[in-house]
Amino acid sequence: MDIMDTIKEQVENNTVILYMKGSPDAPQCGFSQRASQAIMACGRRFAFVDVLSNPDIRANLPKYANWPTFPQLWVKGELVGGCDIIVEMHDKGELQSLIHEAVPESPEA
């Protein structure tokens, strides 16, 4: 599968996905750390892709998204933005609303 098809599939098949450096539990840069913490604070599950361990995605996602930097947050197939936008939306309460609308709370098993 072509890398652009892989990215498209990831974006379309994950309601909330964060492309970041590292993982939410072990971010590899401050921007990724701040972004993932803001998203985790919303209390919903989300997917992530570590672009450091996926060099093809790291090289091609900026072309796919027309957004040059990481992290990148996608919700329901739409690019929300990078760290500054994510943190600003979190501070205003907009991020939680967006994520809660996209990912309804799942009943506990």
N, CA, C and O atoms as a GROMACS GRO file, in nm:
protein
  436
    1MET      N    1   0.085  -0.119   0.000
    1MET     CA    2   0.000   0.000   0.000
    1MET      C    3   0.089   0.125   0.000
    1MET      O    4   0.189   0.132   0.073
    2ASP      N    5   0.054   0.220  -0.080
    2ASP     CA    6   0.124   0.348  -0.088
    2ASP      C    7   0.114   0.421   0.046
    2ASP      O    8   0.012   0.411   0.115
    3ILE      N    9   0.218   0.494   0.084
    3ILE     CA   10   0.220   0.562   0.214
    3ILE      C   11   0.108   0.666   0.225
    3ILE      O   12   0.052   0.684   0.334
    4MET      N   13   0.074   0.732   0.116
    4MET     CA   14  -0.036   0.829   0.121
    4MET      C   15  -0.169   0.758   0.147
    4MET      O   16  -0.256   0.812   0.216
    5ASP      N   17  -0.185   0.637   0.091
    5ASP     CA   18  -0.305   0.558   0.118
    5ASP      C   19  -0.309   0.514   0.264
    5ASP      O   20  -0.415   0.512   0.326
    6THR      N   21  -0.193   0.481   0.319
    6THR     CA   22  -0.185   0.442   0.460
    6THR      C   23  -0.228   0.558   0.549
    6THR      O   24  -0.308   0.540   0.641
    7ILE      N   25  -0.176   0.677   0.522
    7ILE     CA   26  -0.212   0.796   0.600
    7ILE      C   27  -0.362   0.822   0.588
    7ILE      O   28  -0.430   0.846   0.688
    8LYS      N   29  -0.412   0.818   0.465
    8LYS     CA   30  -0.555   0.842   0.442
    8LYS      C   31  -0.640   0.743   0.521
    8LYS      O   32  -0.739   0.781   0.583
    9GLU      N   33  -0.600   0.616   0.520
    9GLU     CA   34  -0.672   0.513   0.593
    9GLU      C   35  -0.668   0.540   0.744
    9GLU      O   36  -0.769   0.524   0.812
   10GLN      N   37  -0.553   0.578   0.796
   10GLN     CA   38  -0.541   0.608   0.939
   10GLN      C   39  -0.633   0.724   0.979
   10GLN      O   40  -0.703   0.716   1.080
   11VAL      N   41  -0.631   0.830   0.900
   11VAL     CA   42  -0.711   0.949   0.929
   11VAL      C   43  -0.860   0.917   0.922
   11VAL      O   44  -0.939   0.964   1.004
   12GLU      N   45  -0.898   0.837   0.822
   12GLU     CA   46  -1.040   0.806   0.804
   12GLU      C   47  -1.092   0.702   0.902
   12GLU      O   48  -1.211   0.703   0.936
   13ASN      N   49  -1.006   0.611   0.948
   13ASN     CA   50  -1.050   0.501   1.033
   13ASN      C   51  -1.033   0.527   1.183
   13ASN      O   52  -1.069   0.442   1.264
   14ASN      N   53  -0.980   0.640   1.220
   14ASN     CA   54  -0.964   0.676   1.361
   14ASN      C   55  -1.032   0.810   1.384
   14ASN      O   56  -0.992   0.912   1.326
   15THR      N   57  -1.134   0.810   1.467
   15THR     CA   58  -1.211   0.932   1.490
   15THR      C   59  -1.122   1.045   1.539
   15THR      O   60  -1.133   1.159   1.494
   16VAL      N   61  -1.033   1.013   1.633
   16VAL     CA   62  -0.936   1.110   1.684
   16VAL      C   63  -0.799   1.046   1.674
   16VAL      O   64  -0.776   0.939   1.730
   17ILE      N   65  -0.708   1.111   1.602
   17ILE     CA   66  -0.573   1.057   1.587
   17ILE      C   67  -0.473   1.171   1.598
   17ILE      O   68  -0.490   1.278   1.540
   18LEU      N   69  -0.368   1.145   1.674
   18LEU     CA   70  -0.260   1.241   1.694
   18LEU      C   71  -0.132   1.185   1.635
   18LEU      O   72  -0.085   1.079   1.676
   19TYR      N   73  -0.077   1.257   1.539
   19TYR     CA   74   0.056   1.225   1.487
   19TYR      C   75   0.154   1.304   1.571
   19TYR      O   76   0.148   1.427   1.576
   20MET      N   77   0.245   1.234   1.637
   20MET     CA   78   0.333   1.300   1.734
   20MET      C   79   0.470   1.235   1.735
   20MET      O   80   0.492   1.130   1.674
   21LYS      N   81   0.561   1.299   1.804
   21LYS     CA   82   0.694   1.242   1.825
   21LYS      C   83   0.692   1.169   1.959
   21LYS      O   84   0.681   1.230   2.065
   22GLY      N   85   0.702   1.036   1.951
   22GLY     CA   86   0.693   0.952   2.070
   22GLY      C   87   0.551   0.903   2.089
   22GLY      O   88   0.474   0.889   1.993
   23SER      N   89   0.516   0.877   2.216
   23SER     CA   90   0.383   0.830   2.251
   23SER      C   91   0.327   0.918   2.362
   23SER      O   92   0.403   0.991   2.426
   24PRO      N   93   0.197   0.913   2.386
   24PRO     CA   94   0.142   0.995   2.495
   24PRO      C   95   0.208   0.967   2.630
   24PRO      O   96   0.224   1.058   2.712
   25ASP      N   97   0.247   0.842   2.653
   25ASP     CA   98   0.314   0.806   2.779
   25ASP      C   99   0.462   0.841   2.780
   25ASP      O  100   0.522   0.854   2.887
   26ALA      N  101   0.521   0.857   2.662
   26ALA     CA  102   0.665   0.888   2.651
   26ALA      C  103   0.689   0.980   2.532
   26ALA      O  104   0.752   0.940   2.434
   27PRO      N  105   0.638   1.105   2.541
   27PRO     CA  106   0.658   1.198   2.428
   27PRO      C  107   0.806   1.230   2.411
   27PRO      O  108   0.882   1.235   2.508
   28GLN      N  109   0.845   1.253   2.285
   28GLN     CA  110   0.986   1.278   2.255
   28GLN      C  111   1.015   1.425   2.222
   28GLN      O  112   1.126   1.458   2.180
   29CYS      N  113   0.917   1.513   2.241
   29CYS     CA  114   0.943   1.656   2.230
   29CYS      C  115   0.838   1.730   2.311
   29CYS      O  116   0.730   1.677   2.338
   30GLY      N  117   0.869   1.851   2.350
   30GLY     CA  118   0.779   1.929   2.433
   30GLY      C  119   0.645   1.959   2.367
   30GLY      O  120   0.542   1.960   2.433
   31PHE      N  121   0.648   1.984   2.236
   31PHE     CA  122   0.523   2.014   2.166
   31PHE      C  123   0.430   1.892   2.168
   31PHE      O  124   0.310   1.905   2.193
   32SER      N  125   0.486   1.774   2.141
   32SER     CA  126   0.407   1.652   2.145
   32SER      C  127   0.356   1.624   2.287
   32SER      O  128   0.244   1.577   2.305
   33GLN      N  129   0.438   1.654   2.385
   33GLN     CA  130   0.397   1.634   2.524
   33GLN      C  131   0.277   1.723   2.559
   33GLN      O  132   0.178   1.675   2.614
   34ARG      N  133   0.286   1.851   2.527
   34ARG     CA  134   0.177   1.944   2.559
   34ARG      C  135   0.049   1.907   2.485
   34ARG      O  136  -0.060   1.912   2.542
   35ALA      N  137   0.063   1.871   2.358
   35ALA     CA  138  -0.054   1.834   2.278
   35ALA      C  139  -0.121   1.708   2.333
   35ALA      O  140  -0.243   1.704   2.350
   36SER      N  141  -0.042   1.606   2.360
   36SER     CA  142  -0.101   1.480   2.407
   36SER      C  143  -0.162   1.497   2.545
   36SER      O  144  -0.265   1.435   2.574
   37GLN      N  145  -0.103   1.578   2.632
   37GLN     CA  146  -0.161   1.602   2.764
   37GLN      C  147  -0.295   1.673   2.753
   37GLN      O  148  -0.389   1.640   2.826
   38ALA      N  149  -0.306   1.769   2.662
   38ALA     CA  150  -0.432   1.841   2.642
   38ALA      C  151  -0.540   1.745   2.594
   38ALA      O  152  -0.654   1.752   2.639
   39ILE      N  153  -0.505   1.654   2.502
   39ILE     CA  154  -0.602   1.560   2.450
   39ILE      C  155  -0.639   1.457   2.557
   39ILE      O  156  -0.757   1.423   2.571
   40MET      N  157  -0.541   1.407   2.631
   40MET     CA  158  -0.570   1.310   2.737
   40MET      C  159  -0.660   1.371   2.844
   40MET      O  160  -0.742   1.300   2.903
   41ALA      N  161  -0.647   1.500   2.869
   41ALA     CA  162  -0.729   1.568   2.968
   41ALA      C  163  -0.877   1.568   2.930
   41ALA      O  164  -0.963   1.590   3.015
   42CYS      N  165  -0.906   1.543   2.803
   42CYS     CA  166  -1.046   1.538   2.756
   42CYS      C  167  -1.114   1.408   2.798
   42CYS      O  168  -1.237   1.398   2.794
   43GLY      N  169  -1.036   1.309   2.839
   43GLY     CA  170  -1.092   1.186   2.893
   43GLY      C  171  -1.152   1.089   2.794
   43GLY      O  172  -1.236   1.007   2.831
   44ARG      N  173  -1.111   1.098   2.669
   44ARG     CA  174  -1.160   1.004   2.568
   44ARG      C  175  -1.042   0.932   2.504
   44ARG      O  176  -0.930   0.984   2.501
   45ARG      N  177  -1.069   0.812   2.453
   45ARG     CA  178  -0.964   0.735   2.386
   45ARG      C  179  -0.932   0.801   2.252
   45ARG      O  180  -1.019   0.857   2.185
   46PHE      N  181  -0.805   0.793   2.215
   46PHE     CA  182  -0.763   0.844   2.084
   46PHE      C  183  -0.647   0.760   2.035
   46PHE      O  184  -0.574   0.699   2.113
   47ALA      N  185  -0.632   0.758   1.904
   47ALA     CA  186  -0.520   0.687   1.842
   47ALA      C  187  -0.402   0.782   1.828
   47ALA      O  188  -0.418   0.904   1.827
   48PHE      N  189  -0.284   0.724   1.819
   48PHE     CA  190  -0.166   0.806   1.792
   48PHE      C  191  -0.071   0.729   1.704
   48PHE      O  192  -0.072   0.606   1.700
   49VAL      N  193   0.011   0.804   1.632
   49VAL     CA  194   0.117   0.746   1.550
   49VAL      C  195   0.246   0.818   1.587
   49VAL      O  196   0.254   0.941   1.584
   50ASP      N  197   0.347   0.740   1.622
   50ASP     CA  198   0.480   0.794   1.653
   50ASP      C  199   0.553   0.814   1.520
   50ASP      O  200   0.595   0.718   1.456
   51VAL      N  201   0.568   0.940   1.480
   51VAL     CA  202   0.632   0.967   1.351
   51VAL      C  203   0.782   0.940   1.354
   51VAL      O  204   0.844   0.926   1.248
   52LEU      N  205   0.842   0.933   1.473
   52LEU     CA  206   0.985   0.902   1.482
   52LEU      C  207   1.012   0.756   1.444
   52LEU      O  208   1.116   0.725   1.386
   53SER      N  209   0.919   0.668   1.476
   53SER     CA  210   0.938   0.528   1.441
   53SER      C  211   0.871   0.492   1.308
   53SER      O  212   0.872   0.377   1.266
   54ASN      N  213   0.811   0.592   1.244
   54ASN     CA  214   0.748   0.575   1.112
   54ASN      C  215   0.801   0.683   1.018
   54ASN      O  216   0.728   0.777   0.986
   55PRO      N  217   0.926   0.671   0.972
   55PRO     CA  218   0.986   0.778   0.893
   55PRO      C  219   0.912   0.810   0.763
   55PRO      O  220   0.914   0.925   0.718
   56ASP      N  221   0.848   0.711   0.702
   56ASP     CA  222   0.772   0.739   0.578
   56ASP      C  223   0.653   0.828   0.608
   56ASP      O  224   0.622   0.919   0.530
   57ILE      N  225   0.586   0.804   0.719
   57ILE     CA  226   0.474   0.890   0.757
   57ILE      C  227   0.527   1.029   0.793
   57ILE      O  228   0.468   1.130   0.755
   58ARG      N  229   0.637   1.034   0.867
   58ARG     CA  230   0.696   1.162   0.904
   58ARG      C  231   0.730   1.245   0.781
   58ARG      O  232   0.711   1.367   0.780
   59ALA      N  233   0.780   1.180   0.677
   59ALA     CA  234   0.820   1.251   0.555
   59ALA      C  235   0.700   1.293   0.470
   59ALA      O  236   0.706   1.395   0.402
   60ASN      N  237   0.592   1.215   0.473
   60ASN     CA  238   0.482   1.239   0.379
   60ASN      C  239   0.358   1.304   0.439
   60ASN      O  240   0.279   1.365   0.366
   61LEU      N  241   0.338   1.294   0.570
   61LEU     CA  242   0.219   1.354   0.629
   61LEU      C  243   0.213   1.506   0.606
   61LEU      O  244   0.104   1.557   0.579
   62PRO      N  245   0.324   1.579   0.616
   62PRO     CA  246   0.315   1.723   0.587
   62PRO      C  247   0.262   1.753   0.447
   62PRO      O  248   0.192   1.852   0.427
   63LYS      N  249   0.294   1.668   0.350
   63LYS     CA  250   0.241   1.687   0.214
   63LYS      C  251   0.092   1.655   0.210
   63LYS      O  252   0.014   1.728   0.149
   64TYR      N  253   0.054   1.546   0.275
   64TYR     CA  254  -0.087   1.504   0.277
   64TYR      C  255  -0.173   1.611   0.345
   64TYR      O  256  -0.281   1.644   0.298
   65ALA      N  257  -0.122   1.664   0.456
   65ALA     CA  258  -0.200   1.758   0.538
   65ALA      C  259  -0.184   1.903   0.495
   65ALA      O  260  -0.265   1.988   0.532
   66ASN      N  261  -0.081   1.931   0.416
   66ASN     CA  262  -0.045   2.069   0.387
   66ASN      C  263  -0.020   2.145   0.517
   66ASN      O  264  -0.059   2.261   0.534
   67TRP      N  265   0.046   2.075   0.610
   67TRP     CA  266   0.080   2.129   0.742
   67TRP      C  267   0.220   2.080   0.773
   67TRP      O  268   0.241   1.959   0.780
   68PRO      N  269   0.317   2.170   0.793
   68PRO     CA  270   0.457   2.129   0.794
   68PRO      C  271   0.511   2.067   0.923
   68PRO      O  272   0.617   2.005   0.921
   69THR      N  273   0.440   2.082   1.034
   69THR     CA  274   0.500   2.045   1.162
   69THR      C  275   0.422   1.936   1.235
   69THR      O  276   0.310   1.900   1.197
   70PHE      N  277   0.486   1.884   1.339
   70PHE     CA  278   0.425   1.785   1.429
   70PHE      C  279   0.426   1.845   1.569
   70PHE      O  280   0.515   1.923   1.603
   71PRO      N  281   0.329   1.809   1.650
   71PRO     CA  282   0.222   1.713   1.629
   71PRO      C  283   0.112   1.767   1.538
   71PRO      O  284   0.103   1.887   1.510
   72GLN      N  285   0.027   1.673   1.493
   72GLN     CA  286  -0.093   1.707   1.415
   72GLN      C  287  -0.209   1.630   1.473
   72GLN      O  288  -0.203   1.508   1.489
   73LEU      N  289  -0.316   1.701   1.505
   73LEU     CA  290  -0.438   1.638   1.556
   73LEU      C  291  -0.543   1.636   1.445
   73LEU      O  292  -0.571   1.738   1.382
   74TRP      N  293  -0.600   1.518   1.423
   74TRP     CA  294  -0.708   1.500   1.326
   74TRP      C  295  -0.830   1.450   1.400
   74TRP      O  296  -0.821   1.358   1.482
   75VAL      N  297  -0.945   1.510   1.373
   75VAL     CA  298  -1.071   1.466   1.432
   75VAL      C  299  -1.173   1.449   1.320
   75VAL      O  300  -1.199   1.541   1.243
   76LYS      N  301  -1.229   1.330   1.314
   76LYS     CA  302  -1.329   1.296   1.212
   76LYS      C  303  -1.280   1.330   1.071
   76LYS      O  304  -1.355   1.386   0.991
   77GLY      N  305  -1.154   1.297   1.043
   77GLY     CA  306  -1.098   1.315   0.910
   77GLY      C  307  -1.054   1.455   0.876
   77GLY      O  308  -1.010   1.480   0.764
   78GLU      N  309  -1.064   1.548   0.970
   78GLU     CA  310  -1.026   1.687   0.946
   78GLU      C  311  -0.907   1.725   1.032
   78GLU      O  312  -0.902   1.693   1.151
   79LEU      N  313  -0.811   1.794   0.973
   79LEU     CA  314  -0.697   1.844   1.048
   79LEU      C  315  -0.742   1.957   1.140
   79LEU      O  316  -0.798   2.057   1.094
   80VAL      N  317  -0.718   1.941   1.269
   80VAL     CA  318  -0.749   2.046   1.366
   80VAL      C  319  -0.632   2.143   1.375
   80VAL      O  320  -0.652   2.265   1.371
   81GLY      N  321  -0.511   2.090   1.386
   81GLY     CA  322  -0.393   2.175   1.390
   81GLY      C  323  -0.282   2.113   1.472
   81GLY      O  324  -0.284   1.994   1.504
   82GLY      N  325  -0.186   2.199   1.505
   82GLY     CA  326  -0.070   2.157   1.581
   82GLY      C  327  -0.079   2.194   1.727
   82GLY      O  328  -0.186   2.225   1.778
   83CYS      N  329   0.036   2.192   1.793
   83CYS     CA  330   0.042   2.211   1.938
   83CYS      C  331  -0.024   2.340   1.984
   83CYS      O  332  -0.107   2.338   2.075
   84ASP      N  333   0.011   2.453   1.924
   84ASP     CA  334  -0.043   2.581   1.970
   84ASP      C  335  -0.195   2.584   1.960
   84ASP      O  336  -0.263   2.632   2.051
   85ILE      N  337  -0.248   2.535   1.851
   85ILE     CA  338  -0.394   2.534   1.831
   85ILE      C  339  -0.458   2.439   1.931
   85ILE      O  340  -0.561   2.472   1.991
   86ILE      N  341  -0.400   2.321   1.950
   86ILE     CA  342  -0.454   2.222   2.044
   86ILE      C  343  -0.458   2.280   2.186
   86ILE      O  344  -0.561   2.271   2.254
   87VAL      N  345  -0.348   2.340   2.229
   87VAL     CA  346  -0.341   2.395   2.366
   87VAL      C  347  -0.436   2.513   2.381
   87VAL      O  348  -0.503   2.526   2.484
   88GLU      N  349  -0.443   2.598   2.281
   88GLU     CA  350  -0.535   2.712   2.286
   88GLU      C  351  -0.680   2.665   2.294
   88GLU      O  352  -0.758   2.717   2.373
   89MET      N  353  -0.716   2.565   2.213
   89MET     CA  354  -0.852   2.512   2.217
   89MET      C  355  -0.880   2.448   2.353
   89MET      O  356  -0.991   2.461   2.406
   90HIS      N  357  -0.781   2.380   2.409
   90HIS     CA  358  -0.798   2.319   2.542
   90HIS      C  359  -0.823   2.427   2.646
   90HIS      O  360  -0.913   2.414   2.729
   91ASP      N  361  -0.744   2.533   2.642
   91ASP     CA  362  -0.757   2.641   2.741
   91ASP      C  363  -0.893   2.709   2.734
   91ASP      O  364  -0.944   2.757   2.834
   92LYS      N  365  -0.951   2.714   2.614
   92LYS     CA  366  -1.082   2.777   2.595
   92LYS      C  367  -1.198   2.681   2.618
   92LYS      O  368  -1.314   2.723   2.616
   93GLY      N  369  -1.169   2.553   2.639
   93GLY     CA  370  -1.274   2.452   2.656
   93GLY      C  371  -1.328   2.398   2.525
   93GLY      O  372  -1.420   2.317   2.525
   94GLU      N  373  -1.271   2.443   2.414
   94GLU     CA  374  -1.321   2.401   2.283
   94GLU      C  375  -1.276   2.260   2.245
   94GLU      O  376  -1.348   2.187   2.176
   95LEU      N  377  -1.158   2.222   2.290
   95LEU     CA  378  -1.104   2.090   2.255
   95LEU      C  379  -1.189   1.980   2.317
   95LEU      O  380  -1.222   1.882   2.251
   96GLN      N  381  -1.224   1.996   2.443
   96GLN     CA  382  -1.305   1.895   2.510
   96GLN      C  383  -1.440   1.880   2.439
   96GLN      O  384  -1.486   1.768   2.418
   97SER      N  385  -1.502   1.991   2.404
   97SER     CA  386  -1.630   1.985   2.332
   97SER      C  387  -1.615   1.910   2.200
   97SER      O  388  -1.696   1.823   2.167
   98LEU      N  389  -1.510   1.943   2.124
   98LEU     CA  390  -1.486   1.879   1.995
   98LEU      C  391  -1.466   1.729   2.011
   98LEU      O  392  -1.526   1.649   1.939
   99ILE      N  393  -1.383   1.690   2.106
   99ILE     CA  394  -1.352   1.548   2.125
   99ILE      C  395  -1.472   1.473   2.182
   99ILE      O  396  -1.499   1.360   2.142
  100HIS      N  397  -1.543   1.535   2.275
  100HIS     CA  398  -1.660   1.467   2.333
  100HIS      C  399  -1.769   1.447   2.228
  100HIS      O  400  -1.840   1.346   2.231
  101GLU      N  401  -1.784   1.543   2.137
  101GLU     CA  402  -1.882   1.528   2.030
  101GLU      C  403  -1.840   1.416   1.934
  101GLU      O  404  -1.924   1.340   1.885
  102ALA      N  405  -1.710   1.407   1.908
  102ALA     CA  406  -1.660   1.306   1.813
  102ALA      C  407  -1.658   1.166   1.874
  102ALA      O  408  -1.683   1.067   1.806
  103VAL      N  409  -1.628   1.159   2.003
  103VAL     CA  410  -1.613   1.029   2.072
  103VAL      C  411  -1.705   1.028   2.193
  103VAL      O  412  -1.663   1.068   2.302
  104PRO      N  413  -1.828   0.983   2.176
  104PRO     CA  414  -1.919   0.975   2.291
  104PRO      C  415  -1.864   0.882   2.397
  104PRO      O  416  -1.791   0.787   2.366
  105GLU      N  417  -1.897   0.909   2.520
  105GLU     CA  418  -1.848   0.825   2.631
  105GLU      C  419  -1.900   0.684   2.613
  105GLU      O  420  -2.018   0.662   2.588
  106SER      N  421  -1.810   0.589   2.625
  106SER     CA  422  -1.853   0.450   2.610
  106SER      C  423  -1.892   0.395   2.746
  106SER      O  424  -1.828   0.425   2.847
  107PRO      N  425  -1.996   0.315   2.750
  107PRO     CA  426  -2.040   0.256   2.878
  107PRO      C  427  -1.932   0.164   2.934
  107PRO      O  428  -1.865   0.092   2.860
  108GLU      N  429  -1.919   0.168   3.062
  108GLU     CA  430  -1.818   0.082   3.127
  108GLU      C  431  -1.865  -0.063   3.121
  108GLU      O  432  -1.983  -0.092   3.137
  109ALA      N  433  -1.772  -0.151   3.097
  109ALA     CA  434  -1.805  -0.295   3.087
  109ALA      C  435  -1.816  -0.356   3.226
  109ALA      O  436  -1.843  -0.475   3.239
   0.00000   0.00000   0.00000
